[in-house]
């Protein structure tokens, strides 16, 4: 028998057990019905991370008896995700946990009580969402929309072209993530100014503060146009009404993989198609993810919350969340990921597990984490930074079952460097007791990244001499144009005058690197890397000796 997500789970439970798939310990129909009357959680961002983390937490809360309602998901960027990956499957999915020992845990997730793809304010999706936000029982909303989704203006301060029509035409026109969420909060305000927590669970530092600032900025723009009054802004600025807690989230969740699809098909599961939407979102009726995960949220919920701790969430004070986040994004995971991805692309590796199997790259990230990062990181106390780092290097990244690629991790590198390396650099600069000259891995990564960018039109040459398409990055064209006077294996006499202006860019590095000893190191490593092909291992071995 071929199993499908839309099956009557009671009638087919024995077959699901034979296939090794755990079923929900509740009636999905009853949960869906209860959620209509008693919604407590809305999530924005219907992609893979939501299914791997948030939907699983929602399921755990139901099974722990904490709630009888499910989570409602909304998608503003790519509504086709809902049409193609949710609606045909009764909003259910399979969570596939790929363990480092080679085993797999399959679990049917049925905690999503409704899914809305937002396209305009005339359709049922918007009306449904607006109704949920008018309900006083709604306790919180979470988001995973990626860091780019928070931007309303360009570096010059001008409203972005796709945001401008929503500013000019008011709340009834808002369909972007920030616009739609602000408009929904306006609905909640009009219904009675009910309290709510708005929780960013996107993977960057100070995410709650950034979320709150974007929402208030949108509201201010509408106020200036006469669409809302000061009373709405006062509501958004009152933390007893609308809070924006900080969070730290961590679970490696790559795009759905063909290898996982084939495993599921062999086990008798029928919904294995990988979906590529018109906007190039990759989704499936399943989400493949790793076993280890963390979610730490600041305990600031003005309308109450279920016991999230019973589903594995850490709920803590603001300082602890800050420390946990900084530990992860500046020391124990994200900098290592970017380093491995950069050199992984340079060396032609097709998986993240292959990168850390390279002895030179493993040595690089060990130095990056243990030697350069840990001495300046603050221990959050809820888990050990050193143990977290050990898991990343010894268990998580080496997991051959996680189909993650250097190309995916390399996306938007210019936007990641300020936090992943800039914070640590700044700590060494500002602390007289620290010697910035010990930093070797960080300048190696920066030099390797600049070497990788040598080329034009988004193309480059890797260390093997092969042409490679670089991952998307908003600064890619700009940086390749600036590096254009230099070429791989060419005359590098102008390297200093070409690269020093880049190293002075505080929007990338957080610090003008030319005011530190790091600039000389970066330039030296860059010249060695760019001398030709086949240089990477020799440079790393010498620098890390």
ROFI-470882 format. One record per residue (C-alpha): z, x, y. Coordinates in steps of 0.25 Angstrom, whole numbers, plus 5000, padded with zeros to 4 digits. Each point is the difference from the previous one (the first is absolute). Layout:
BEGIN
   pz   px   py
    Z    X    Y
...
//
This chain:
BEGIN
   pz   px   py
 5000 5000 5000
 4996 5005 5014
 5012 4998 5010
 4998 4996 5014
 5009 4999 5012
 4997 4985 5001
 5005 4997 4986
 5011 4990 4997
 5010 5011 4998
 5010 4991 4991
 4989 4997 4991
 4995 5014 4998
 5013 5008 5002
 4999 5006 4986
 4986 5005 5002
 5005 5007 5013
 5011 5006 4993
 4991 5006 4989
 4991 5006 5012
 5013 5007 5005
 5000 4992 5013
 5014 4995 5005
 4999 4986 5006
 5008 4994 5011
 5014 4994 4996
 4998 4988 5009
 4990 4988 5002
 4989 5004 5010
 4997 4986 5003
 5015 4997 5004
 5001 5012 5009
 4987 4996 5007
 5005 4986 5002
 5014 5005 5005
 4993 5010 5010
 4993 4989 5007
 5013 4994 5004
 5008 5013 5001
 4992 5012 5004
 5008 5012 5003
 4990 5012 4999
 4986 5002 5006
 4992 5013 4998
 4988 5005 5008
 4991 5009 4992
 4995 4995 4986
 4995 5013 4995
 5005 5009 4988
 5013 5005 5006
 5005 4985 5002
 4997 4997 4986
 5007 5013 4995
 5012 4999 5008
 5003 4987 5008
 4995 4990 4990
 5008 5007 4989
 5012 5000 5009
 4998 4985 5002
 4999 4998 4985
 5013 5007 4998
 5007 4992 5010
 4996 4987 4993
 5004 5006 4986
 5013 5004 5006
 5003 4986 5004
 5000 5004 5015
 4990 4990 5004
 4991 4989 4994
 4989 5003 5010
 4989 5010 4999
 4993 5009 5011
 4988 4995 5008
 4989 5010 5003
 4991 5000 5012
 4987 5009 5002
 4995 5002 5014
 4991 5012 4998
 4992 4996 4988
 5001 4985 4997
 4990 5002 4988
 5012 5007 4992
 5006 4986 4999
 4987 4993 4997
 4997 5010 4989
 5012 5006 4995
 5011 4989 5001
 4994 4986 5000
 4992 5001 4987
 5013 5005 4993
 5010 4990 5005
 5005 5011 5009
 5005 5008 4988
 4998 5014 4997
 5004 5011 4989
 5009 5011 5005
 4996 5013 4992
 5011 5011 5000
 4994 5013 4996
 5011 5009 4995
 5000 5015 5000
 5003 5000 4985
 4986 4993 4997
 5006 4986 4997
 4997 4988 5008
 5008 4988 5005
 4992 4987 5002
 5006 4988 5007
 4994 4987 5005
 5004 4998 5014
 5001 4985 5004
 5009 5001 5012
 4989 4997 5010
 5001 4986 5004
 4989 4999 5010
 4989 5009 5005
 4993 4998 5014
 4988 5008 5004
 4999 4998 5016
 4987 4999 5006
 5002 4990 5011
 5010 4990 5005
 4992 4988 4995
 5001 5002 4985
 5011 4996 4991
 5005 5014 4998
 5004 5001 5015
 5006 4986 5000
 5008 5004 4987
 5006 5012 5006
 5003 4994 5013
 5008 4989 4993
 5008 5011 4992
 5003 5007 5013
 5005 4987 5006
 5010 4998 4988
 5014 5004 5005
 5003 5005 4985
 4990 5012 5001
 5009 5012 5000
 4990 5012 5002
 4986 5005 5000
 4995 5014 4994
 4987 5007 5003
 4991 5010 4994
 4988 5001 5009
 5000 5016 5001
 5003 5007 5013
 4986 4997 5007
 5003 4985 4999
 5011 5002 5011
 4991 5005 5011
 4996 4991 5012
 4995 5011 5009
 4992 5013 5000
 5006 5013 5005
 4996 4997 5014
 5008 4987 5000
 4988 4991 4999
 5001 4988 4991
 4992 5002 4987
 4987 4992 5000
 5004 4992 4988
 5013 4996 5006
 4995 4997 5014
 4994 4986 4996
 5013 4996 4995
 5007 5005 5013
 4990 4992 5008
 5000 4987 4992
 5014 4999 4996
 5009 4998 4988
 4990 4989 4994
 4990 5011 4998
 5008 5011 4994
 4996 5004 4986
 5003 5015 5000
 5013 5004 4994
 5008 5002 5012
 4994 4988 5007
 5002 4991 4989
 5014 5004 4998
 5003 4998 5014
 4994 4987 5000
 5008 4996 4988
 5013 5004 5007
 4996 4991 5012
 4999 4989 4990
 5014 5003 4995
 5005 5001 5015
 4994 4987 5003
 5006 4993 4988
 5014 5004 5004
 5001 5015 5003
 5005 5002 4985
 5005 5014 4997
 4991 5009 4990
 5000 5015 4996
 4986 5006 5001
 5000 5012 4991
 4989 5011 5000
 4999 5006 4986
 4988 5009 5004
 5001 5014 4997
 5003 5007 5013
 5012 5004 5008
 5007 4990 5010
 4992 4989 4994
 5009 4989 5005
 5000 5005 5014
 4985 5001 5000
 4998 4986 4994
 5010 4994 5011
 4993 5008 5011
 4986 4995 4996
 5005 4985 4999
 5006 5001 5013
 4988 5006 5007
 4991 4989 4994
 5010 4990 5006
 5000 5007 5013
 4985 5000 5001
 5000 4985 4997
 5010 4998 5011
 4992 5007 5010
 4988 4991 4997
 5009 4988 5001
 5000 4996 4985
 5015 5002 4998
 5013 5000 5008
 5011 5010 5002
 5009 4991 4991
 4991 5005 4988
 5001 5014 5004
 5015 4998 5001
 5000 4994 4986
 4993 5013 4995
 5009 5009 5007
 5013 4993 4995
 5004 5008 4987
 5009 4988 4996
 4987 4992 4999
 4989 5009 4996
 5003 5014 4994
 4991 5011 4996
 5008 5008 4990
 4995 5014 4996
 4996 5003 4985
 4996 5011 4991
 4991 4996 4989
 4995 5009 4988
 4991 4997 4988
 4987 5007 4997
 4990 4988 4998
 4986 5005 4999
 4988 4991 5000
 4998 4992 4986
 4994 5010 4990
 4989 4998 4990
 5008 5007 4990
 5012 4990 5002
 4990 4989 4999
 4995 5005 4986
 5014 5001 4995
 5003 4986 5004
 4987 4995 4994
 5003 5007 4987
 5014 4993 5000
 4994 4986 5000
 5001 4998 5015
 4988 4993 5006
 5001 5001 5015
 4996 5015 5002
 4989 5000 5010
 5002 5009 5012
 4996 4993 5013
 4993 5006 5012
 5000 4991 5012
 4990 5000 5011
 5010 5008 5008
 5001 5010 4989
 5014 4997 4996
 5002 5003 4985
 5009 4990 4993
 5001 4994 4986
 5008 4990 4992
 5009 5012 4997
 5007 5010 5008
 5002 5014 4994
 5012 5008 5005
 5011 5011 4997
 5013 4997 4994
 5009 5006 5011
 5001 4992 5013
 5009 4999 5012
 5002 4990 5011
 5011 5002 5010
 5002 4989 5011
 5009 5000 5012
 5010 4988 4999
 4996 4992 5012
 4996 4986 4995
 5004 4989 5011
 4997 4989 4991
 5006 5005 4987
 4994 5006 4988
 5001 5000 4984
 5007 5011 4993
 4988 5010 5001
 5009 5010 4993
 4999 4992 4987
 4985 5003 5000
 5002 5015 5002
 4999 5000 5016
 5009 5009 5007
 5006 4993 5012
 5006 5009 5010
 5004 5003 5015
 4989 5005 5010
 5004 5015 4999
 5000 5000 4985
 4986 4994 5000
 4995 5010 5010
 5005 5011 4992
 4994 4995 4987
 4987 4998 5007
 5000 5013 5007
 5004 5007 4987
 4987 4994 4993
 4990 5001 5010
 5003 5013 5006
 5005 5008 4988
 5001 4994 4986
 4987 4993 4998
 4990 4997 5011
 4998 5015 5004
 4998 5004 4986
 4990 4989 4997
 4992 5004 5012
 5000 5015 4996
 4996 4997 4986
 4989 4990 5005
 4994 5010 5010
 4999 5012 4990
 4997 4990 4989
 4987 4996 5008
 4997 5015 5003
 5001 5003 4985
 4993 4989 4995
 5011 4993 4992
 4998 4985 4997
 5014 4996 4998
 5014 5003 5006
 5006 5004 4987
 4989 5011 4999
 5004 5006 5013
 5014 5002 4997
 4996 5006 4986
 4994 5011 5008
 5011 5011 5001
 4996 5004 5014
 5001 4986 5005
 5013 4997 4993
 5006 5013 5006
 4995 4996 5014
 5007 4986 4999
 5013 5006 4994
 5000 5009 5012
 4997 4989 5010
 5011 4991 4994
 5011 5009 4995
 4999 5012 5010
 4994 4994 5013
 5004 4985 5000
 5014 4999 4993
 5007 5009 5010
 4997 4990 5012
 5001 4987 4993
 5012 4991 5001
 5006 4994 4987
 4999 4985 5000
 5012 5000 4990
 4994 4988 4992
 4992 5010 4992
 4998 5015 4999
 4989 5006 5008
 4999 5012 4990
 4999 4990 4988
 4990 4992 5007
 4992 5012 5002
 5001 5005 4986
 4995 4986 4995
 4988 5001 5009
 4996 5014 4995
 5004 5000 4986
 4998 4985 4996
 4993 4991 5010
 4988 5008 5005
 4998 5007 4986
 4999 4986 4993
 4986 5000 4994
 5000 4985 4999
 5000 4997 5015
 4985 4999 5004
 5002 5006 5014
 4990 5009 5007
 5001 5011 5010
 4989 4992 5008
 5009 4988 5001
 5012 5007 5005
 4991 5008 5010
 4997 4988 5008
 5004 5000 5014
 5006 5014 4999
 5000 5003 5015
 5009 4987 5002
 5010 5005 4989
 5002 5015 5005
 5009 4997 5012
 5010 4994 4991
 4998 5007 4987
 5000 5014 5006
 5003 4998 5015
 5014 4995 4998
 5004 5012 4992
 4993 5010 5010
 5007 4994 5011
 5014 5001 4993
 4997 5015 4998
 4996 5002 5015
 5012 4992 5005
 5011 5006 4991
 5003 5015 5004
 5007 5002 4987
 4987 4998 4993
 4989 5010 4999
 4986 4994 5001
 4994 5013 4994
 5004 4995 4986
 4990 4989 5001
 4988 5004 4992
 4996 4988 4992
 4999 4991 5012
 4990 5009 5007
 4993 5002 4987
 4997 4985 4999
 4996 4999 5015
 4990 5011 4998
 4995 4995 4987
 4998 4986 5006
 4992 5006 5012
 4992 5008 4990
 4997 4988 4992
 4994 4993 5013
 4990 5011 5002
 4987 4992 4999
 4993 4988 5007
 4998 4985 4999
 5012 4998 4991
 4995 5011 4990
 5005 5013 4997
 5000 5011 4989
 5011 5002 4990
 5005 5013 4995
 4991 4999 4988
 4988 5000 5009
 4997 4985 4997
 4998 4990 5011
 5011 4990 5002
 5001 4987 5008
 5013 5000 5008
 5010 4989 5000
 5000 4990 5012
 5008 5005 5012
 4999 4995 5014
 5000 5014 5005
 4990 5005 4990
 4987 5000 5009
 5008 5006 5012
 5006 5011 4992
 4987 5004 4993
 4993 5000 5013
 5011 5010 5006
 4999 5009 4987
 4984 4999 5001
 4999 5015 5006
 5006 5005 4987
 4994 4999 4986
 5005 5004 4986
 4997 5014 4997
 4994 5002 5014
 5004 5008 5012
 5015 4996 5003
 5001 5009 5013
 5002 4987 5008
 5010 4994 4991
 5012 5002 5009
 4993 4994 5012
 4995 4988 4992
 5013 4997 4992
 5011 5003 5011
 4996 4987 5008
 5002 4992 4987
 5013 5007 4997
 5004 4996 5014
 4998 4985 4997
 5014 4994 4999
 4995 4987 4995
 4996 5007 4987
 5011 5010 4999
 5012 4994 5008
 5001 5014 5007
 4990 5009 5007
 4999 5010 4988
 4995 5011 5010
 5014 5001 5005
 5006 5004 4987
 4997 5011 4990
 4993 4990 4991
 4987 5000 5007
 4998 5015 4996
 5003 4996 4986
 4990 4988 5000
 4989 5008 5006
 5002 5012 4990
 5000 4991 4988
 4988 4992 5006
 4992 5012 5001
 5003 5004 4986
 4997 4986 4994
 4987 4999 5008
 4995 5014 4997
 4992 4993 4989
 5001 4992 4987
 5010 5004 4989
 5011 5005 5010
 5011 4989 4998
 5007 5006 4988
 5000 5014 5005
 5005 4996 5014
 5011 4991 4994
 5005 5010 4990
 5001 5011 5010
 5007 4991 5010
 5010 4994 4990
 5003 5014 4993
//
